[in-house]
Amino acid sequence: MRTILLLLCLLLPTLAAAETPAEVTARQAAGLPEGPVRAAFLAAFEHAEAEAHVAAIAAYDTVLAAEPKFDHAIRRRAYSIAAQGKLDEAISETRRALFIDRSADNLTALARHLISVDPPTMETKSEARSVIGEALRLEPTGVFVNGTAAQVGMATDDMPMIQAAADVLVAEQPDDPSTWYVAWLARASSNDWAGATAALDRAEATGLPAEVVSELRTVTRQAQPVWITWGPLVAGVSVGWVVSLLLLLGLGWMLSRVTLRAAEEVPSVQSGQAVGLAGGARKAYAGVLWLSCVFYYLSLPLVLAAVIAAAGGVILAMLAAGYVSIKLLIIAAVLGVGTCGAIIKSLFAGRRDEDPGEVLDLAGHPEFAALLTEVAEKVGTRPVDRVFITPGTELAVYERGGLGKQLRGKTERCLILGLGVLDVMERDWLRSILAHEYGHFSNRDTAGGTFALAARRSLMTMGRGLAEGGMAAWWNPAWAFFNVFYRVFLRISQGASRLQEVLADRWAAFTYGADAFERGLRHVIAQSVRFDAHVGTTLQEVVEGDKRLSNLYAFAPSKPVPASEIEAATQEAFDAEPSAYDSHPRPADRIRLVQALPAQINASSRDGREPCWSLFADGEALQKEMTQQVRFNLAANHGVVLQG
């Protein structure tokens, strides 16, 4: 406050009136007789302008010796005395001038000296307000009077006086930088921060020193509320973030349209390689996924800032309200720290190569191992290195190994085989489904996308951390971000997956024929429905009847699910329209697309009708091993203990 007042005292003398200071001095000197006295008065003015105040006082003494009641000389002499730091004497001299003539100039001079006392007292402030008010009544539009009124208003915290003075100065002297200094003061005092900033812009344009403008801008930033200082930046970043997110979503939607066209396009080669429109869509998906990952990582600092702002806002709101709820304070702090911890932890989410099931010893099942190699050779790729068996109906491939192994082609190729899918499955059906899975290897669907996989792991780690920490609520900015971005990212990545599935289907069709693939796909869907129903009825009967369960796959429930229900559920799954977040196209569409491919192989293999279980040396032992795994899972997860 004091700094601003001192700046104001320094700047206001620059206010230009209708007459220049020299013209005013000449006009006042006309009241003196021509000769040495008038010359002394003019000389005193020159000395004062040059800040030679000792010489100025001596010249004024010469004038007053001849004309002791010349109040202009008394008032001006008091200014020079004040410049020497002798405020008490300056005030006394100004009162003498005021006694001679109670003019606006003398009243204004006294007000200026009164508020220059350091520190001003209640008495000096009160008198300053009184005399400047009288001066304003005499010269309501006087430039110097209103400039001084602004000083007095600042010293006495009289904001209406400052604002009134600013209005007059803006109207009378719009080209003077000090006018806009006062206008800035008026706008800032009324919390009109936009007006204060505009006034500083005008002050700078009209010549206010750059160092003064810089200091005033700093004062403005520090004084105005944080939401005004950072509001435009936050709004700009928020709009940019939303626009970027919508752009990614739009690109994903466009690529989905392109994928549909690519799926219908007849390929120029008899394989599942990405060529033509499919090749372009595949590259486009890779680019959009990369942009999505960049967007995700750039968003995390913004999410952290939003969380900190939200938690801090709750605390500041309580402090502003004058009531601090300890419980709410603890909740805000815990949720803020916990959410930030979950976000930071997600950045270091490492890849875990955990086994998805029990390892199958391929050496002990040579026929199955030979079939895996046979299919790989037909597709033209390397066979799997390891097979994991699970109790369910899963059938999928993936690769393990970091970026270095991917670049060297040394990743470990893995097959997940759910034993539940093998029941009543023929070998050619399995060959065709495996050709589809090997097609993913051939197209390198399982090898690339390291950046996308890292972003997905980070995103899922953050979501899991928020959910487990009880921070998954709509009012948590991090949870809102997770929900929104997860859907966008899933929509884009699953769109790419649907294209990959169509291309892998072509590998199966061109290798073993569309008919074999159709039968295999129908079997996988039907067996998934059938096996789920079998497991449900079996476990219910075993638990309720306290029966032994040594082989889940061979158990015959007394009340199995009717075949009609199985068929209805299977057909429903086969015809179900996929959502934008599904990784596979509709099964019916997959069959239609492969049946439309030209020059297909439709001949059955020599052993194509043989059951898949015959590929394994001891299928029953594998079934019992997986049944034991089911019993273990029930006991560990649900506390249900079954006898083997």
C-alpha positions in Angstrom: 0.0 0.0 0.0 2.7 2.4 1.0 4.8 1.6 -2.1 1.8 2.4 -4.4 1.2 5.7 -2.6 4.8 6.7 -3.0 4.7 5.8 -6.7 1.5 7.9 -7.0 3.2 10.9 -5.4 6.0 10.7 -7.9 3.8 10.3 -10.9 1.0 12.7 -10.4 3.1 15.9 -10.9 3.4 14.7 -14.6 -0.3 15.3 -15.1 -0.6 17.9 -17.8 -3.3 20.5 -17.4 -4.7 22.8 -20.1 -1.7 25.1 -19.3 1.8 23.9 -19.0 3.6 24.6 -15.7 5.6 27.4 -17.3 2.4 29.0 -18.6 0.8 28.7 -15.2 3.9 30.3 -13.6 3.8 33.1 -16.2 0.2 33.8 -15.5 0.7 33.9 -11.8 3.8 36.1 -12.2 1.6 38.7 -14.0 0.3 39.6 -10.5 3.7 40.9 -9.5 5.1 44.3 -10.6 7.5 44.1 -13.5 11.1 44.2 -12.5 13.4 42.2 -10.1 10.5 40.7 -8.1 8.8 39.2 -11.1 12.2 38.0 -12.3 12.9 36.4 -9.0 9.6 34.5 -9.1 10.3 33.2 -12.6 13.8 32.2 -11.5 12.5 30.4 -8.5 10.3 28.3 -10.8 13.4 27.4 -12.9 15.3 26.4 -9.8 12.5 24.2 -8.5 12.1 22.5 -11.9 15.8 21.7 -11.8 15.4 20.4 -8.2 17.7 23.2 -6.9 15.4 23.8 -4.0 17.8 25.9 -1.9 18.2 28.4 -4.7 14.4 28.2 -5.3 13.7 29.0 -1.6 16.1 32.0 -1.7 14.4 33.4 -4.8 11.0 33.0 -3.3 12.3 34.8 -0.1 13.2 37.7 -2.4 9.7 37.8 -3.8 8.1 37.6 -0.4 10.3 40.3 1.0 8.7 42.7 -1.5 5.2 41.0 -1.6 4.7 39.2 1.7 1.0 38.3 0.9 1.7 36.8 -2.5 0.3 33.3 -1.8 1.6 31.7 -5.0 5.2 32.3 -3.8 4.3 31.1 -0.3 2.7 27.9 -1.6 5.5 27.2 -4.1 8.2 27.9 -1.5 6.4 25.3 0.8 6.8 22.7 -2.0 10.5 23.2 -2.1 10.7 23.0 1.7 8.8 19.7 1.5 11.2 18.4 -1.1 13.9 18.9 1.6 12.0 16.6 3.9 10.7 19.4 6.2 7.0 18.5 6.1 6.0 20.3 9.3 7.4 23.6 8.0 5.9 23.0 4.6 2.5 22.4 6.2 2.8 25.6 8.3 3.8 27.7 5.3 0.9 26.2 3.2 -1.5 27.1 6.0 -0.2 30.7 5.8 -0.9 30.8 2.0 -4.4 29.3 2.7 -5.1 32.0 5.2 -4.4 34.6 2.6 -6.5 32.9 -0.2 -8.5 29.7 0.3 -8.1 28.7 -3.3 -8.2 25.3 -4.8 -4.4 25.4 -5.4 -3.7 26.2 -1.8 -6.2 23.6 -0.5 -4.7 20.9 -2.8 -1.1 21.8 -1.7 -2.1 21.4 2.0 -3.8 18.0 1.3 -0.7 16.7 -0.4 1.6 17.7 2.4 -0.7 16.3 5.0 -0.8 12.8 3.5 3.0 12.9 2.9 3.6 12.7 6.6 5.3 9.4 7.4 3.3 7.8 8.9 0.2 9.9 8.4 -2.0 10.2 11.6 -5.7 10.0 11.9 -5.7 13.8 12.3 -3.7 14.5 9.2 -5.8 12.0 7.1 -9.0 13.6 8.3 -7.9 17.1 7.5 -6.5 16.0 4.1 -9.9 14.6 3.2 -11.6 17.8 4.4 -9.4 20.2 2.4 -9.3 18.2 -0.8 -13.1 17.9 -0.7 -13.3 21.7 -0.5 -10.8 22.0 -3.4 -13.0 19.6 -5.5 -16.0 21.8 -4.9 -14.1 24.8 -6.2 -12.6 22.9 -9.2 -14.5 19.7 -9.7 -12.7 18.9 -13.0 -9.3 20.3 -12.1 -6.6 17.8 -13.2 -4.2 18.4 -10.4 -7.0 18.6 -7.8 -8.3 15.3 -8.9 -4.8 13.8 -9.0 -4.3 14.8 -5.4 -7.7 13.5 -4.5 -6.6 10.1 -5.8 -3.6 10.4 -3.4 -5.8 11.3 -0.5 -8.2 8.5 -1.3 -5.4 6.0 -1.4 -4.0 7.2 2.0 -7.4 7.2 3.6 -8.8 4.1 1.9 -11.5 6.2 0.4 -12.2 4.1 -2.7 -15.2 6.2 -4.0 -12.8 9.3 -3.9 -10.3 7.4 -6.0 -12.9 6.2 -8.5 -14.4 9.7 -8.9 -11.0 11.2 -9.5 -10.1 8.5 -12.0 -13.4 9.2 -14.0 -12.5 13.0 -14.2 -8.9 12.4 -15.2 -9.9 9.9 -17.9 -12.3 12.4 -19.3 -10.0 15.4 -19.1 -6.5 13.9 -19.7 -6.9 10.6 -21.6 -3.4 10.9 -23.2 -1.5 11.3 -19.9 0.1 8.1 -18.5 -0.6 9.3 -14.9 -4.3 9.4 -15.7 -4.2 5.6 -16.4 -2.2 5.0 -13.3 -5.0 6.5 -11.3 -7.5 4.6 -13.4 -5.6 1.4 -12.6 -5.8 2.2 -8.9 -9.5 2.8 -9.1 -10.3 -0.4 -11.1 -8.1 -2.5 -8.8 -9.6 -1.1 -5.7 -13.0 -2.1 -6.9 -11.8 -5.6 -7.9 -12.3 -4.8 -11.6 -9.3 -6.8 -12.7 -10.1 -6.7 -16.4 -10.4 -2.9 -16.2 -7.2 -2.6 -14.2 -5.3 -4.6 -16.8 -6.8 -2.5 -19.6 -5.8 0.7 -17.7 -2.2 -0.6 -17.5 -2.2 -1.3 -21.2 -3.3 2.3 -21.8 -0.7 3.6 -19.3 2.1 1.8 -21.1 0.8 3.0 -24.5 0.8 6.6 -23.3 4.3 6.5 -21.9 4.3 5.3 -18.3 7.8 4.0 -17.6 8.2 0.3 -18.3 9.6 -0.5 -14.9 6.5 1.0 -13.3 4.2 -0.9 -15.5 6.0 -4.1 -14.8 5.7 -3.5 -11.0 2.0 -2.7 -11.3 1.3 -5.8 -13.4 3.0 -7.8 -10.6 0.9 -6.1 -8.0 -2.2 -6.9 -10.1 -1.4 -10.5 -10.5 -0.6 -10.9 -6.8 -3.8 -9.0 -5.7 -6.4 -10.6 -7.9 -8.0 -13.9 -7.1 -6.2 -17.0 -8.3 -9.0 -18.0 -10.6 -8.7 -14.7 -12.5 -5.0 -15.0 -12.8 -5.0 -18.6 -14.0 -8.5 -18.8 -15.3 -7.8 -17.9 -18.9 -4.9 -20.4 -19.0 -6.9 -23.1 -17.3 -9.9 -22.4 -19.7 -7.6 -22.5 -22.7 -5.9 -25.8 -21.6 -9.3 -27.3 -20.8 -10.8 -26.4 -24.2 -7.7 -27.7 -25.9 -7.9 -30.9 -23.9 -11.6 -31.5 -24.8 -11.0 -30.6 -28.4 -8.1 -33.1 -28.6 -10.2 -35.8 -27.0 -13.1 -35.2 -29.4 -10.6 -35.2 -32.3 -9.3 -38.6 -31.2 -12.8 -39.9 -30.8 -13.7 -38.6 -34.3 -10.7 -40.2 -35.8 -11.6 -43.5 -34.1 -15.1 -43.2 -35.5 -13.8 -42.5 -39.0 -11.4 -45.4 -38.8 -14.3 -47.7 -37.7 -16.1 -46.7 -41.0 -13.0 -47.4 -43.0 -12.5 -50.8 -41.2 -16.0 -51.8 -42.3 -15.1 -51.0 -45.9 -11.8 -52.7 -45.7 -13.4 -55.9 -44.3 -15.7 -56.0 -47.3 -12.9 -55.4 -49.8 -11.7 -58.5 -51.7 -8.0 -58.9 -50.9 -5.5 -58.9 -53.8 -3.5 -61.7 -52.1 -4.7 -65.0 -50.8 -3.5 -64.5 -47.2 -4.4 -62.4 -44.2 -1.8 -59.8 -44.9 -2.9 -56.1 -44.6 -3.0 -54.9 -48.2 -5.0 -52.2 -50.0 -7.5 -50.3 -47.9 -6.9 -52.7 -44.9 -3.2 -51.8 -45.0 -3.9 -48.1 -44.9 -6.4 -48.5 -42.1 -3.9 -50.5 -40.1 -1.3 -47.8 -40.4 -3.8 -45.1 -39.6 -4.9 -47.0 -36.4 -1.2 -47.3 -35.4 -0.8 -43.5 -35.7 -4.0 -42.7 -33.9 -3.1 -45.1 -31.1 0.3 -43.4 -30.8 -1.4 -40.0 -30.5 -3.8 -41.4 -27.9 -0.9 -42.6 -25.8 0.9 -39.2 -26.1 -2.4 -37.5 -25.1 -2.7 -39.8 -22.1 0.7 -39.1 -20.7 0.4 -35.3 -21.3 -3.0 -35.4 -19.5 -1.6 -36.9 -16.3 0.1 -33.6 -15.1 -3.2 -31.8 -15.7 -5.1 -34.4 -13.8 -2.7 -34.1 -10.9 -3.1 -30.4 -10.9 -6.9 -30.7 -11.0 -6.8 -33.1 -8.0 -4.6 -30.8 -6.0 -6.8 -27.9 -6.9 -9.9 -29.7 -5.9 -8.5 -30.8 -2.5 -7.0 -27.4 -1.9 -10.2 -25.7 -2.9 -12.2 -27.7 -0.3 -9.7 -26.6 2.4 -9.6 -23.0 1.3 -13.4 -22.9 1.2 -13.6 -24.0 4.8 -11.1 -21.4 5.8 -13.0 -18.7 4.0 -16.2 -19.8 5.6 -14.6 -19.5 9.0 -15.5 -23.1 10.0 -13.1 -26.0 9.6 -14.6 -29.5 9.7 -11.8 -31.8 10.9 -13.5 -34.8 9.3 -13.9 -33.0 5.9 -10.3 -31.7 6.2 -9.0 -35.2 6.8 -11.1 -36.7 3.9 -9.9 -34.0 1.5 -6.3 -34.5 2.5 -6.5 -38.3 2.4 -8.3 -38.5 -1.0 -6.0 -35.9 -2.5 -2.8 -37.7 -1.4 -4.3 -41.1 -2.3 -5.4 -40.0 -5.7 -2.0 -38.4 -6.5 -0.3 -41.6 -5.3 -2.4 -43.7 -7.6 -1.6 -41.5 -10.6 2.1 -41.5 -9.8 2.2 -45.2 -9.2 0.5 -45.8 -12.6 3.5 -44.2 -14.3 5.7 -47.0 -13.0 3.4 -49.8 -13.8 5.7 -52.6 -15.0 4.9 -55.5 -17.3 4.3 -58.7 -15.4 4.7 -61.9 -17.4 2.6 -64.1 -15.1 1.6 -67.5 -16.3 -2.1 -67.5 -17.3 -2.5 -71.2 -16.6 -0.7 -74.5 -16.1 2.2 -75.2 -18.5 1.5 -78.1 -20.9 4.5 -80.4 -21.5 4.4 -80.6 -25.3 6.9 -83.4 -25.3 4.3 -85.6 -23.5 1.7 -84.8 -26.2 3.6 -85.3 -29.5 0.5 -85.4 -31.7 -0.7 -82.0 -30.4 2.8 -80.5 -30.7 2.9 -81.8 -34.3 -0.4 -80.2 -35.1 0.8 -76.9 -33.7 3.9 -77.0 -36.0 1.8 -78.1 -39.0 -0.5 -75.1 -38.8 2.4 -72.7 -38.2 4.1 -74.0 -41.4 1.0 -73.6 -43.4 0.5 -70.0 -42.3 4.2 -69.3 -42.7 5.2 -68.4 -39.2 7.0 -69.7 -36.2 5.0 -72.0 -33.9 4.3 -71.3 -30.3 7.0 -72.0 -27.7 4.7 -72.7 -24.8 1.1 -73.8 -24.2 -0.9 -72.9 -21.0 -4.0 -74.9 -20.2 -6.9 -73.4 -18.3 -10.2 -74.9 -17.1 -12.4 -72.7 -19.3 -12.9 -72.3 -23.0 -10.2 -69.7 -23.8 -8.3 -70.0 -27.0 -5.8 -67.1 -27.7 -2.2 -66.3 -28.4 0.2 -63.7 -27.2 3.9 -62.9 -27.0 6.1 -62.4 -24.0 9.3 -60.3 -23.9 10.3 -56.7 -23.9 11.1 -54.3 -26.8 14.6 -55.7 -27.2 13.4 -59.2 -27.7 10.7 -58.0 -30.1 13.3 -56.3 -32.3 15.5 -59.4 -32.3 12.5 -61.7 -32.9 13.3 -63.6 -29.7 9.9 -63.2 -27.9 8.3 -66.3 -26.4 5.1 -67.2 -28.3 2.4 -68.5 -26.1 -1.0 -70.3 -26.6 -3.7 -70.3 -24.0 -5.9 -73.4 -24.4 -9.0 -73.8 -22.3 -9.8 -77.5 -22.0 -13.5 -76.8 -22.0 -13.4 -75.9 -25.7 -12.1 -79.3 -26.8 -15.2 -81.3 -26.1 -16.7 -82.7 -29.3 -14.3 -80.5 -31.3 -12.9 -82.0 -34.5 -9.2 -81.6 -35.5 -9.9 -79.5 -38.7 -11.9 -77.1 -36.7 -9.1 -76.7 -34.2 -6.6 -76.3 -37.1 -8.7 -73.5 -38.6 -9.0 -71.7 -35.3 -5.2 -72.1 -34.7 -4.6 -70.8 -38.2 -6.6 -67.7 -37.2 -4.4 -67.3 -34.0 -1.2 -67.9 -35.9 -2.4 -65.2 -38.4 -2.0 -62.7 -35.5 1.6 -63.8 -35.2 2.1 -63.5 -39.0 0.6 -60.0 -39.0 2.6 -59.1 -35.9 -0.5 -58.1 -34.1 0.9 -59.5 -30.9 4.5 -58.1 -31.2 4.0 -54.3 -31.8 2.2 -51.6 -29.8 4.7 -51.4 -26.9 3.8 -47.8 -26.3 0.1 -48.6 -26.4 0.5 -51.5 -24.1 2.4 -49.4 -21.6 -0.3 -46.7 -21.7 -3.0 -49.3 -21.2 -1.2 -50.8 -18.3 -0.7 -47.4 -16.7 -4.3 -46.5 -17.3 -5.6 -49.7 -15.8 -3.2 -49.4 -12.8 -4.5 -46.0 -12.1 -8.2 -47.1 -12.3 -7.5 -50.1 -10.1 -5.7 -48.0 -7.6 -8.5 -45.5 -7.4 -11.1 -48.2 -7.0 -9.2 -50.1 -4.4 -8.5 -46.9 -2.4 -12.2 -45.9 -2.3 -11.6 -42.9 -4.6 -13.7 -44.0 -7.5 -16.3 -41.2 -7.3 -17.7 -38.9 -9.9 -16.4 -35.8 -8.0 -12.8 -37.1 -8.2 -11.2 -35.5 -11.3 -8.8 -38.5 -11.7 -11.7 -41.0 -11.7 -13.7 -38.8 -14.2 -10.6 -38.7 -16.5 -10.2 -42.5 -16.2 -13.8 -43.1 -17.2 -13.7 -40.7 -20.1 -10.3 -41.6 -21.5 -10.7 -45.3 -20.9 -13.8 -45.3 -23.2 -12.1 -43.3 -25.9 -8.9 -45.4 -25.8 -10.9 -48.6 -25.7 -13.0 -47.5 -28.7 -9.9 -46.8 -30.7 -7.8 -49.8 -29.7 -10.7 -52.2 -30.1 -11.4 -50.8 -33.5 -7.9 -51.7 -34.4 -8.5 -55.2 -32.9 -11.6 -55.7 -35.0 -9.5 -55.1 -38.2 -6.9 -57.5 -36.9 -9.5 -60.2 -36.4 -10.9 -59.8 -39.9 -7.3 -60.2 -41.3 -6.6 -63.2 -39.1 -9.9 -64.8 -40.3 -8.6 -64.6 -43.8 -5.5 -66.5 -42.8 -7.8 -69.3 -41.5 -10.0 -69.3 -44.6 -7.2 -69.3 -47.1 -5.3 -72.0 -45.2 -8.0 -74.5 -44.2 -11.1 -73.2 -46.0 -14.1 -71.1 -45.0 -16.2 -74.1 -44.1 -13.7 -75.4 -41.5 -13.3 -71.9 -40.0 -17.1 -71.5 -39.8 -17.5 -74.8 -38.1 -14.7 -74.1 -35.7 -16.0 -70.6 -34.8 -19.5 -71.9 -34.3 -18.1 -74.6 -32.1 -16.1 -72.2 -30.0 -19.1 -70.0 -29.4 -21.5 -72.8 -28.7 -19.1 -74.6 -26.4 -18.5 -71.5 -24.4 -22.2 -71.2 -23.8 -22.6 -75.0 -23.2 -19.6 -75.2 -20.9 -20.7 -72.2 -18.8 -24.1 -73.8 -18.3 -22.5 -77.2 -17.5 -20.2 -75.6 -14.9 -23.1 -73.7 -13.2 -25.4 -76.7 -12.9 -22.6 -79.1 -11.9 -21.2 -76.9 -9.1 -24.7 -76.2 -7.8 -25.5 -79.9 -7.6 -22.1 -80.8 -6.1 -22.2 -78.2 -3.5 -25.9 -78.7 -2.5 -25.6 -82.5 -2.6 -22.2 -82.5 -0.9 -20.9 -84.7 -3.7 -17.3 -85.4 -4.9 -16.0 -83.7 -8.0 -13.0 -85.5 -9.5 -13.6 -84.6 -13.1 -15.6 -81.5 -13.9 -15.6 -82.3 -17.6 -17.0 -85.8 -17.3 -19.6 -85.1 -14.6 -23.2 -85.6 -15.7 -25.6 -83.3 -13.8 -28.9 -84.8 -12.9 -30.7 -81.8 -14.3 -28.7 -80.4 -17.2 -29.6 -77.1 -18.9 -32.1 -78.0 -21.7 -30.6 -78.1 -25.2 -33.1 -75.6 -26.5 -31.8 -73.0 -24.0 -28.2 -73.7 -25.1 -29.1 -73.3 -28.8 -31.0 -70.1 -28.2 -28.2 -68.6 -26.2 -25.7 -69.7 -28.8 -27.6 -68.1 -31.6 -28.1 -65.0 -29.6 -24.3 -64.8 -29.1 -23.7 -65.5 -32.8 -26.0 -62.7 -34.0 -25.2 -60.2 -31.3 -24.3 -56.7 -32.6 -20.9 -55.7 -31.2 -20.6 -52.4 -29.3 -18.0 -49.8 -30.2 -15.9 -51.3 -27.4 -15.9 -54.9 -28.6 -12.6 -56.3 -29.9 -14.2 -58.7 -32.3 -16.7 -58.2 -35.1 -20.1 -59.9 -35.0 -19.6 -63.7 -35.5 -22.2 -63.8 -38.2 -20.4 -61.1 -40.1 -17.1 -62.9 -39.8 -18.6 -66.0 -41.4 -20.2 -64.0 -44.2 -16.9 -62.3 -44.9 -14.8 -65.4 -45.1 -17.4 -67.2 -47.2 -17.1 -64.4 -49.7 -13.4 -64.9 -50.2 -12.3 -66.3 -53.6 -10.2 -69.5 -54.3 -10.7 -71.1 -50.9 -9.4 -74.5 -49.8 -12.3 -76.7 -48.8 -10.7 -80.2 -48.7 -10.7 -81.9 -45.3 -7.4 -83.2 -43.8 -6.8 -86.9 -43.6 -7.6 -87.0 -39.8 -9.8 -83.9 -39.9 -12.9 -85.6 -38.4 -10.9 -87.0 -35.5 -11.8 -85.6 -32.0 -9.4 -83.2 -30.6 -9.1 -85.1 -27.3 -7.3 -87.8 -29.2 -4.3 -85.4 -29.7 -3.4 -85.7 -26.1 -1.7 -88.7 -24.5 -3.9 -88.6 -21.4 -6.8 -86.2 -21.7 -8.5 -87.5 -18.6 -5.4 -86.6 -16.5 -5.5 -83.1 -17.9 -9.2 -82.8 -17.1 -8.6 -83.9 -13.5 -5.7 -81.5 -13.2 -7.9 -78.6 -14.3 -10.7 -79.8 -12.0 -8.4 -79.6 -9.1 -7.6 -76.0 -10.1 -11.3 -75.2 -10.1 -11.6 -76.7 -6.6 -8.7 -74.6 -5.4 -10.2 -71.4 -6.9 -13.5 -72.1 -5.2 -11.9 -72.6 -1.8 -9.5 -69.6 -2.2 -12.1 -67.1 -3.5 -15.4 -68.3 -2.1 -14.5 -70.5 0.9 -16.3 -73.5 -0.8 -14.4 -76.8 -0.2 -15.2 -79.6 -2.6 -14.0 -83.2 -2.3 -12.1 -84.7 -5.2 
